[in-house]
Amino acid sequence: MIMRYGPGDAPGGSGGGRRPGRGKWWPLVAITLGNFMLLVDVTIVNTALPRIADGLGASFTSLQWVMDGYALALAALLMVAGSAADLYGRRRLYVGGLALFALASLACGLAPDAQLLVAARIVQGVGAAAMFATNTPLLMAAYQGRDRGVAFGVWGGTSGAAAAVGPVLGGVLTEWTDWRAIFLVNLPLTAVAVWLTLRHLGESRGHVGARIDWPGGASFTVCAGALTYGLMRGGEHGWTENGTLTALALAALALLVFVVAERRTAHPLLDLRLLRRPSFAVLMLAALLMQAAAFPYLTFVGLWAQDVLGLSPIGAGLAVTPMALMSLLVGLLGGRALQRLAPRLPLGVGVLLIGAGDLLHVVLLGDGAGWPALVPGLAVGGLGVGAAMPVLVSAALGAAPPQRAGMASGAVNTFRQLGFAFGIAVLGTVFGTALRDAGATGGRTALAAGYLSGLRDITLISGLVAVATGLLVLAVVRRAPRTDGERPSGAPEVRRVRTGAPAGA
C-alpha cells in the first residue's frame, strides 16, 4: 500500500479527522472493519467451493477463477490505487472502494452462473484494492503518538485474525444458510464502514504534484492477468496450445512495456532501481513465493475435506485453522521479540518452517489419511507464518531509501497478493492433472486416491519452493557495506521499521 503523507496529515491538520474522548477510536473501527472484510474475502470462499460447484455447475477451472479473480485484481491494482488516493483523496477512495466492494458482493450473491460470479469477484477485487491501499495512510493521518501505536496494533491483530476467521465463517454461512450468504454478509458491514468513515474520518492527500502512472498500471495489470490465464489454460489444454501460447506471449510483451514505462516516467509505480539492491529484490521474491507456498494449497485441502472425507463446510473450515491459530499465537507472544531481531532471521527461519510444514503433509497424507493428518503440518507452517509475515513489510521498508518507503510497502503487498494468485494457478494446474488422471480410471476409490496424490504433489512443490526461498533470504538479506551514501558503513542493509502490516493471507 502506498504511504505518502502530505501536509494534511500533520497533527491538528485537516487530515486528522479525530474526535476527542471516547470517540477518537471510531476512525480505527471504520478502517479496521473494511480491512477485515477485504482480507476475509480472500479465504471465505474456500469452504464454499463445493457448494458453488453444485449450485452453478462450475468447472474446476471456474472455481480457480473464483479464487484468483479477486486476488489478481487486488494485486494488480494496489499500487495504482495508492497513487490515486494520494491524488484524489484517501478518504474519498476508501469510501469509493467500500461502495464498489458492496455492489460487487451483491452481484456475487445474486450470480446466476459461474461466469458472472467470476466477473463480480474481479470487480470486488478492484474495490478491495482501493480499500487496502488507503488503510495505512488513513491510520497515519488519524492518530499520532501512543494512539498511533495502539491503532496499528489493533489493526494488525484483526488483519491476522481474518486468516483464521475466513474459512470458518465461510463454512458457517454456507452450512447454515447458503453459499451466497458469504457475499451478501458484506452489505450491512460496508454500510456501517461507510457511515463511520464519513462521520469520523477527515480527508488527506499525498504530495502536491502526485501523478498516476497509467501506462505502468495498465501494462502491469495485463501482464499479471495474461500470465495467470496462461498458467491455468496450459494446465487444462496443454502448453503448446494456441490460446496458451498467446496468453504467455501477451504477458511477456506487457512485462516489456511495463519495464520501458517505468524507466521513462518521473512518477513510476515501482522504481526499478530498487531491484538492483540484492536485499530488496530478494524480499520481493520472498513475498511472492512465501505467499504462494503458505496459503493457496489450503483451497484444495478444503475440496478434499468435503468431497472425499465428507466433512461439512464448518468442519472443513475448522480443519485448516491450526495454521492461523498458531500464527496468531506467535504474534501475540513473540511479536516484540521478533521486532528486535535482524529481519532476515525471523523471515528466513519462518519461511523454512512454512516449507517444513508443507513437507510434513507429503509424509502424513498417505492412503486412508483423515483430517488429523493435516494438524502437524499446519501447526508448523503456522509458526513460520507468525514469525515471517509481521517482519516482511518492515524488512522491505528497511531495504529501500526512506523517500521510497511508500513505494516499498505497496510493492511488497502487491507481490504478496500476486503470490497467492499465481499459487492458485500453478498448484491448481498440478492438482487438476492428478484429478483428471484419477477420473480416467473411474471409481470412488480412484478419485479419493487422485485427491491425495494431488495434495502430495502440490505440498511437495510448495515445500521445496519455501525451503529454497528461506535459504535465499538467509544468504542474501544481511548486513552490507555502504554503497550509496545513504547509510553509514557497517549499518544493516535492512533496517527494522515498525509497521502494522497484516500477518494473514
N, C-alpha and C positions, 0 to 999 in steps of 0.2 A: 504494500500500500504506500502511496506517495505521501511523504511527510514534509511539506514546505510550509513554513509558518510566516505569516505576514504581520503587518502592524496591528491588525485587528485581534491578534492572538495574545497580545500583551496583557498582563494583569490590569484589570479595570477597563480594558478596551471593549469595543462593541462585539468582539468575537467571544467574550467570556460566557455570556448567556447564563450566569449562575444566579441563584436566588439565595438569600440569606437564610440561616437557620436550617430547620429540618428539610426545607425544600431544595437545598443545594444538591441533593443526591438524585433528583428527578432526571437531570440530563444523563447521568450514568445509567439509570433504568432504561431510558429511551434508546441509548446507543447499544447497551448490552442485549436488550431484547431483540433488536434487529440482527446483531451479530450472532446470537444464539440460534435464531431461526435459519439464517443462511448456512451455518455450519451443520446444523441438524439435518438440513435437506440434502447434504452430501450423502448421508448414510441411512436416512429414514426409509429410503426406497428398498434397501437390501432385503428386508424380511417380507416385503410385499410383492416381490418379483414373481413368485409362482402364481399368486392370485391375479396379478396383472396379466400374466401369460394366459391364464384360463379365461379371464373376463374379456380380453380383447383379441384372443387368438394370436398373441405376439410371438414372433420367432425369437430364437436365441440372439440373433444379431440386433433385433429391435430392443431387446432387454438391455443389451450392452449400451445402446444409444440412449436409453432412458437414464442410465447412469452417467454416460460420457457427455451427453449433450449439455447437461448442467455444468459439470466440472470444466469442460472445454471452454464454454462461453465465459465462465468466471475467470479462468486463467488468461484467456486471450485478451480480454478487455480490461483487466485490472489496472495495468499501467496507464492506459488511455483514460480510464475513469478517474484516476488520481490527478492527471493533468487537467481534465475537465473540471474537477472540483476546485482546483487552485484558481481556475479562470472564472468560473461562473458562480462559485459559492459552494462551500461544503455542505451546509445545511440544506440548501436547495437540491443538490444532487442526491443527498441521502434520502430526503423525502420523495424525490422522483423515483429513486431506486426501490423504496418501500412500496410505492404505488404500483410500479411495474411488476414487482415481485408478487404483489397481491393479485393483480389481474391475471398474471401467468399461472399462479397457483389455482385460481378459479378455472382457467382453461384446462389445466391438468386434471382437475377433479371432474370436469364435465366431458373430457375427451372421449369420443365415440370409437376411436380406433388408435392403433399404435403410432401411426404416422403423426396424427395431431398431438398425441401425448409427447412424442419426441420434440416436435416443434415448440410446444409450450414449455417444455423443460429447458430448451435453449434460451427462450425469452426470459424464463425465470433466472437463468444464469446471468443474463445481462443485468437484470435488476440487482442480483446479488453482488456483482462486480462493483456497481455504484455504491452499494451499502458497505462492502468490505473496504473499499479504497478510502472511505471517509471516516471510518471508525476512529482510528488513532488520531488524526488531526483534530477531530471534534472533541475528543477527550483532552487533548493537549490544550485546546483553546478554552475548555470549560473549567479546568482545575489547575491549581498551582500548589507548590509546596507539598506538605504532607498529604493533603487531599488528593493530589495527583497520584501519589504512590498507592493510596487506598483504592482509588478508582481503577488504576491499571491492575492491581491485584485481583479485585472482584471481576473485572472484565476478562482477564486471562484465565481465572478459575472457571468461570462459566463457559469459556471457549473450550477448555479441556473437557468439561462435563458434557458438552454436546456430543463428543465421540461416544461416550457411554450411553447417553440417553437415546440417540438416534435409532439404533436397531431395536431397542426395547419399545420405545414409543411407537415405532412403525409396526411392530408386532401387536401391541395392544390395540391400536386403532384398526388395524386390518382384521384382527380376530373378533373384536367386539362390535365393530360396525361394518366397515367396508374399506377396501384399499383406497378408494377415492378420498376418504377422510384424512389421509396423511397429507394431502394437499389443501383441502378445504379448511383444516385447522389453522392455516396461516392467515385466513381472512380477518378474524377478530383480533389476532395478535398484531398484525400490521396496522390495523385501525388504531389500536392503543398506542403503538410506537409512533405513528404519525402525529396523533394528538399530543403526546408528551413532547415530541420534538418541536412542534410549532409553538407550544406553550412555554417550554423551558430552555430551549437552546437558541443562542444567538447565531448570527451569520458570521462566517470568517472566510478569508480568501488567502491565496498564496502570494508570491512576489508579483509586484507590478511588472507587466510585460510578459507574463507566462503565456506560453503557446502550446497548442495541441499538435503533436506530430502525427498528422493524419496519414501520410504515406507509410510511416513506420508502423502505426497501429493496424492499418489495413493489410499490409504485407505480412505482419506477424500473425494476424488472425487467419489469413488464408493459408499460411504455412502450417500452423497448428491443426487447422481443420482438415486440410488435404492429407497431411501425414496420418492423422488418426483414421480417416476414412480409408486410406490406402492400406494401413495395417489390418483393419477389420476385413476389408474386401479381399486382401491377399490370402488371409486365413480361410475364407469361405470359398473363393473362386479360383485361387491359385495365384502365384506370384508373377507369372508371365501373362496373365490375362490382361486384355487391353485396358479395362477400367482401372485395374490395379496400377499398371504402369503409368497411366495418365495421371492418376492422383499423386503418385510418388514424384513424378516429374514436375507437376504443378507445385508441390511442396518445396522441391529443390529450387525452382525458379523464384518462388515467393521468398525463400530464405535469402537468395542472392539480392533480390530487390530490397529486402529489409536491411541487409548489411550496407548496401550503397546508400540507402536513405539515411541511415543513422550516421554514416560518415560525413554526409553533406549538410545536415541540418544543424542549426545552432541550438536547438531545443530537443535533443533526442530522447526517446523513451528509455533507451539504455545506452549509456556512453560505452562504446565497445572497447575503449582504452582500459576500462576496469578489468576486462578479461585478460589483459596482459599481466595482471597480478596473479601469480600462481594460487595464492590462498583464496582470492575472490572467485577465480574460475572454478577451483575445486569445490568451494562451498556451493556454488550454483549447481554444479553437477551432483553434489551430495543432496541438495534439496530435492532435485528431481528423482534421483534413484532411491533415496531413502523413503520418500513417499510412495514410490512405485512398489517397493519391497514390503512396506509395512501394512498397507491398508487394502489395495484392490482385491487381493485374493479372498478377503472376507466376504465379498459379494458372492463368490462361487461356493464358499463354505455354507452360506445361508441357503443356497439352492439345494445342496446336498442334504442339509439337515432336514429340509421339508420334503423334498422329492424322494429321498431314499430312506432316511431314518423315520420319516413320518411325524416329525415334531410339528407342533402348532407354530404359527408366526411368533407368538410370545416366547415359546420355548427356543425357537431358532435365534431370536434376539438375545435371550439370556445366555445362550451357549457361547456367544462371541464377546461377552462383556468382560471376561478376565483381563484382556489386554487394556481396555480403557480404565478399568478399576485400578490395576497395578500402576498405570501411568499417572493417574491422579494421586495415588498414594506416594509415589516417588516425588511428585511435585510438591505435595503438602509437607512431607517430612524432610526432603532434601533440597528444596528449591534454593534456599540461601547458600547452602554449601556448594551447590553446583555453580552458582554465580561467582564464587571466589576462585574457582579453578580456571586455568587457561582453557578457553573454549574448545580447543581441539581434543582435550581429554574426555569430557563427558560426551562430546559429539561423536568422536571416533569410537569410543568404547560402547556408547549407546547404539550406534549403527551395527557394530559387531554383535551386540546382544539381539538386535532385531533379526540379524542373519541366523544366529543360533536358534532363536525361536522358530523361524521358518524351517530350518533343517530338522528340528525335532518333529515337526509334522511329517516329514518324509519318512522318519523312522517309525513313528507311532500310528500312522494311518494305514495299518495293514488290513488284510481281509477280515471282515466282520467287525471293524472298529466302530464305536459309537461316539457320541459327543464328548464323553470324558477324555477321550484321546486328544482332544483339542486343548485341554486346560494347560498342560505343562508348556507347550509351545507358545500359547497366547500369553501366559504369565511372564515368561522370559522376554518375549517380544515387548510386552507392556513395560517392563523395566527399562528396556532400551529406548522406547518412545518417550518415557518420562524423563530419561536422562538427556536425550539428544534434542528433542523438539524445543524446549524452553531456551536453549542457548543458540539455536540455529540463526535466528534473526540478529541477535546481538553479535554473533561472530561475523555475520555478513556486514553489519554496520561498522564493526571494527576493522574490517579488511578494506574498507573504502575510505576515501578522504571525507572529512567532516561535511564539506559542502555537497557531497553526493549521498548523504545519509538517507534522504527520502527515496532517491532512485534505488539504492541498495535494498532498502526494505521492500519496495514494490517489486523488485526483481526476484528476491528470494521467495516471496509469497506467490509470485507468478509461476516460478519453476516448481514450487511445491504442488500447486494445483495441476500443472501440466504433467507432473509425475503420476498423479492419480489417474488423469485421463489416458495417458499413454499406457499405464499399467493395466487398466481395464481392457484396452485394445489388444495389447500383446498377450497378456495372460488369458484373455477371453479366446483369442485365436488358438492357443495351445489347448485350453480346456475343451473348446468346441470340437477340435480334432479328435480328442480322446472319446468324447461322447458319440461322434459320428462313427468312429471305428467300432465302438461297443454296440451301437444301434444296428450296424451292418450284420452282426452275428445274431441279433434278436434275443428276446427273453429278458425277464426282470433281473435275473442274476447277472447277466452280462451287462445290463445297464448300470447296476449298482457297482460292478467292477470298473466300468468306464468312469463313473464319478470319482471313485477312489484313485484310479490311475491318473485322471486329470488333475486332481488335487495334489497328488505327489509330484507330478510334473511341474505345476506352477509354483508350489512351495520350494521345490529344489531350485528353480530359476531365481525366485525371489531371494532365497537364502544365499546363493552364490553371488548375486549382484550386491546384496547388503554387505557381505564379508569383504568383497573387493573394495566397495566404497569406504567402509570403515578403515581398512588398511591404508587407502589412499589419503584419507583425512589425516590420520596419524602421521603419515610420512611427509605431507606437504604443508598442512596448515600448522606452522610453527614459527618460532622467533626468527626474525630475519634482520640483516644489517640494513642500515639506512641506504635508500636508493633514490629517493625523490625529494629530499628536503622537507618532508612533512613530519618526520619523526626523528627524535634523537637516536644516535647509534645505540644498538642493542635493545631498543624498545620492541615489544611484541608486534608482529605484523597484524595480528588480530587483537584488537583491544576489547575489553569487556565493557559492554554498553547495556545498561538495564533497559528492558523493553517489556511491553505487555503482550508479546506475541503469543497467539494461541497455541496450545500444545496438542490439539486434536487434529483430526483429518481436515 
